[in-house]
Amino acid sequence: MCPDPCYDVIVVGGGPAGSAASIILRTEKLRVLLLEKSTFPRDKPCGGCISQKTVTFLSERFDTSVTELRQKQVITGKADSVDIWINGSNVFSHTLDIPFYFINRALYDSYLLNLAKEAGTEVHEGTTVLTTDPILGTVQLADGRVIQSSVIIGADGVHGNMRFYLPSYSQEKDTWRSNLAIGIKGTIPWDRWNSKQAGLRPDCCRPSHAGLFFGVVPYGYGWAFPHREGVQLGIGGLIRKNRGKLREHFIRFLRLFGTDPSEMANIRGYPLPFGMVHADAGYKRLLIAGDAAGYIDPLMGEGIFYAHRTWELAALAAIDGIRSGILPDIMYQKYLREFLIPDIRWMKIYSDVIYTGLACHLDIIISGVIHLSGPYIIHNVSNGWGSEINKVW
Ligand SMILES: Cc1cc2nc3c(=O)[nH]c(=O)nc-3n(C[C@H](O)[C@H](O)[C@H](O)COP(=O)(O)OP(=O)(O)OC[C@H]3O[C@@H](n4cnc5c(N)ncnc54)[C@H](O)[C@@H]3O)c2cc1C
């Protein structure tokens, strides 16, 4: 018999992979408990770039429009054009048919968490989950309580421990480690940015324009994104290819723009999985979503969309499992293989070509590849590589 309180689904983590899962589950009238260790609004180091597929996702799933997100100051910037630079040369400039938007992550995550609360999800902030039992469907909290449900969605991010309970993780620990990157970012306010001599730096960034910089860090890239408060400059690169050097690369990157850390606000670094392509993210009653399972685009490091999409697939598998009385893990893996993995595989091919090519000093060839295929890559990064990526049920 189900103990009291009894839940159909427990979601661990209130980031993009967790909070929204509970919205879709609640529309099925399931009893959903979301446990989040911090108290929102909480900041999460992020470039804050969202592509068209995320905008489409938010609009189709929650009826949330760009206009509404702008009014709520969740969207703080937009890019209508993008430049790609390789080792100081501008190899590609492109006007975007569909803009990239830039969000304030603290407000974005809070917005989604509020939607979950409004939909009837029971949300406990400041509550840390210590362990889980995927067979019994229980979680143990830091205060010692044990709570049970039919399905647990582990959406506890890159630092989370829910994935440790997947048998496949113990076999893939080395792959996980070797694909871990660190991103470092900071913001230079517009008044300081504009007071710099424009000629000293790449013609980027101005409001409504984004810059991507390859070659500034091995197996990674740098970015200049227009946010409302200023230009966000950041780099991200694989840890194993940049041992102890990422801060140095970041400082060198800032110098490109005639600036240094003393002029920047809110400099923060944070890990991100960057190149995992595995589909066995479910075991018995436990389904892992978002960064916790390594679902980030291995070319650009875009993770918000994949966090949303994996929670949706996890939620659908949970609903199937609860309705039919069978365990949800097999269904989740089937959905991942069908609707998500092909997209990430395409990007892995591109990222291997670009990052390995640059590491082998094939700048001219890679510049040619980017020059010729740039519009195609940007279109697919923005909209997804396959028609199924945003398929609605
Ligand atoms: C520097 C940087 C720049 C990036 N830029 C972009 C970008 O421009 N665009 C983009 O799309 N992606 C970007 N990403 C990736 C993106 O930030 C992540 O993919 C995204 O945050 C993943 O969401 P998530 O819900 O899986 O994890 P998170 O956002 O990390 O959320 C996990 C949540 O789980 C909670 N939690 C953890 N452990 C527990 C526990 N034991 N109990 C309860 N709660 C717990 C945490 O407090 C947290 O709130 C960037 C990443 C970095 C590091």
The ligand as an SDF file (V2000), in Angstrom:
LIG
                    3D

 53 58  0  0  0  0  0  0  0  0999 V2000
   29.4380   28.5810  -18.2990 C   0  0  0  0  0  0  0  0  0  0  0  0
   28.2560   27.8620  -18.8970 C   0  0  0  0  0  0  0  0  0  0  0  0
   27.5620   28.4560  -19.9570 C   0  0  0  0  0  0  0  0  0  0  0  0
   26.4450   27.8020  -20.4990 C   0  0  0  0  0  0  0  0  0  0  0  0
   25.7560   28.4410  -21.4910 N   0  0  0  0  0  0  0  0  0  0  0  0
   24.6340   27.8820  -22.0000 C   0  0  0  0  0  0  0  0  0  0  0  0
   23.8560   28.5800  -22.9740 C   0  0  0  0  0  0  0  0  0  0  0  0
   24.1680   29.6990  -23.3750 O   0  0  0  0  0  0  0  0  0  0  0  0
   22.7230   27.9800  -23.4430 N   0  0  0  0  0  0  0  0  0  0  0  0
   22.3360   26.7230  -23.0100 C   0  0  0  0  0  0  0  0  0  0  0  0
   21.3070   26.2230  -23.4900 O   0  0  0  0  0  0  0  0  0  0  0  0
   23.0580   26.0510  -22.0780 N   0  0  0  0  0  0  0  0  0  0  0  0
   24.1850   26.5960  -21.5470 C   0  0  0  0  0  0  0  0  0  0  0  0
   24.8870   25.9330  -20.5690 N   0  0  0  0  0  0  0  0  0  0  0  0
   24.3820   24.6240  -20.0910 C   0  0  0  0  0  0  0  0  0  0  0  0
   23.1590   24.7910  -19.1720 C   0  0  0  0  0  0  0  0  0  0  0  0
   23.4420   25.7300  -18.1620 O   0  0  0  0  0  0  0  0  0  0  0  0
   22.7890   23.4470  -18.5340 C   0  0  0  0  0  0  0  0  0  0  0  0
   22.7200   22.4730  -19.5510 O   0  0  0  0  0  0  0  0  0  0  0  0
   21.4250   23.4860  -17.8070 C   0  0  0  0  0  0  0  0  0  0  0  0
   21.5100   24.2860  -16.6590 O   0  0  0  0  0  0  0  0  0  0  0  0
   20.9930   22.0760  -17.3960 C   0  0  0  0  0  0  0  0  0  0  0  0
   19.8370   22.1180  -16.6090 O   0  0  0  0  0  0  0  0  0  0  0  0
   19.5590   21.0010  -15.4950 P   0  0  0  0  0  0  0  0  0  0  0  0
   18.1820   21.2340  -15.0070 O   0  0  0  0  0  0  0  0  0  0  0  0
   19.9000   19.6570  -16.0430 O   0  0  0  0  0  0  0  0  0  0  0  0
   20.6330   21.2770  -14.3460 O   0  0  0  0  0  0  0  0  0  0  0  0
   20.7950   22.5550  -13.3730 P   0  0  0  0  0  0  0  0  0  0  0  0
   20.3630   23.7790  -14.0550 O   0  0  0  0  0  0  0  0  0  0  0  0
   22.1840   22.4620  -12.8560 O   0  0  0  0  0  0  0  0  0  0  0  0
   19.7710   22.2640  -12.1940 O   0  0  0  0  0  0  0  0  0  0  0  0
   19.9710   21.2000  -11.2720 C   0  0  0  0  0  0  0  0  0  0  0  0
   19.2360   21.5400   -9.9930 C   0  0  0  0  0  0  0  0  0  0  0  0
   19.2920   20.4180   -9.1080 O   0  0  0  0  0  0  0  0  0  0  0  0
   19.5010   20.8810   -7.7750 C   0  0  0  0  0  0  0  0  0  0  0  0
   20.1160   19.7960   -7.0150 N   0  0  0  0  0  0  0  0  0  0  0  0
   21.3580   19.2800   -7.1700 C   0  0  0  0  0  0  0  0  0  0  0  0
   21.5730   18.2770   -6.2900 N   0  0  0  0  0  0  0  0  0  0  0  0
   20.4330   18.1540   -5.5690 C   0  0  0  0  0  0  0  0  0  0  0  0
   20.0540   17.2950   -4.5000 C   0  0  0  0  0  0  0  0  0  0  0  0
   20.8750   16.3470   -4.0230 N   0  0  0  0  0  0  0  0  0  0  0  0
   18.8190   17.4400   -3.9580 N   0  0  0  0  0  0  0  0  0  0  0  0
   17.9580   18.3880   -4.4370 C   0  0  0  0  0  0  0  0  0  0  0  0
   18.2820   19.2370   -5.4520 N   0  0  0  0  0  0  0  0  0  0  0  0
   19.5000   19.1050   -6.0220 C   0  0  0  0  0  0  0  0  0  0  0  0
   20.4230   22.0820   -7.9600 C   0  0  0  0  0  0  0  0  0  0  0  0
   20.3520   22.9730   -6.8500 O   0  0  0  0  0  0  0  0  0  0  0  0
   19.8690   22.7080   -9.2380 C   0  0  0  0  0  0  0  0  0  0  0  0
   18.9010   23.7020   -8.9910 O   0  0  0  0  0  0  0  0  0  0  0  0
   26.0260   26.5280  -20.0090 C   0  0  0  0  0  0  0  0  0  0  0  0
   26.7440   25.9130  -18.9590 C   0  0  0  0  0  0  0  0  0  0  0  0
   27.8470   26.5730  -18.4030 C   0  0  0  0  0  0  0  0  0  0  0  0
   28.5620   25.9100  -17.2690 C   0  0  0  0  0  0  0  0  0  0  0  0
  1  2  1  0
  2  3  1  0
  2 52  2  0
  3  4  2  0
  4  5  1  0
  4 50  1  0
  5  6  2  0
  6  7  1  0
  6 13  1  0
  7  8  2  0
  7  9  1  0
  9 10  1  0
 10 11  2  0
 10 12  1  0
 12 13  2  0
 13 14  1  0
 14 15  1  0
 14 50  1  0
 15 16  1  0
 16 17  1  0
 16 18  1  0
 18 19  1  0
 18 20  1  0
 20 21  1  0
 20 22  1  0
 22 23  1  0
 23 24  1  0
 24 25  2  0
 24 26  1  0
 24 27  1  0
 27 28  1  0
 28 29  2  0
 28 30  1  0
 28 31  1  0
 31 32  1  0
 32 33  1  0
 33 34  1  0
 33 48  1  0
 34 35  1  0
 35 36  1  0
 35 46  1  0
 36 37  1  0
 36 45  1  0
 37 38  2  0
 38 39  1  0
 39 40  1  0
 39 45  2  0
 40 41  1  0
 40 42  2  0
 42 43  1  0
 43 44  2  0
 44 45  1  0
 46 47  1  0
 46 48  1  0
 48 49  1  0
 50 51  2  0
 51 52  1  0
 52 53  1  0
M  END
$$$$
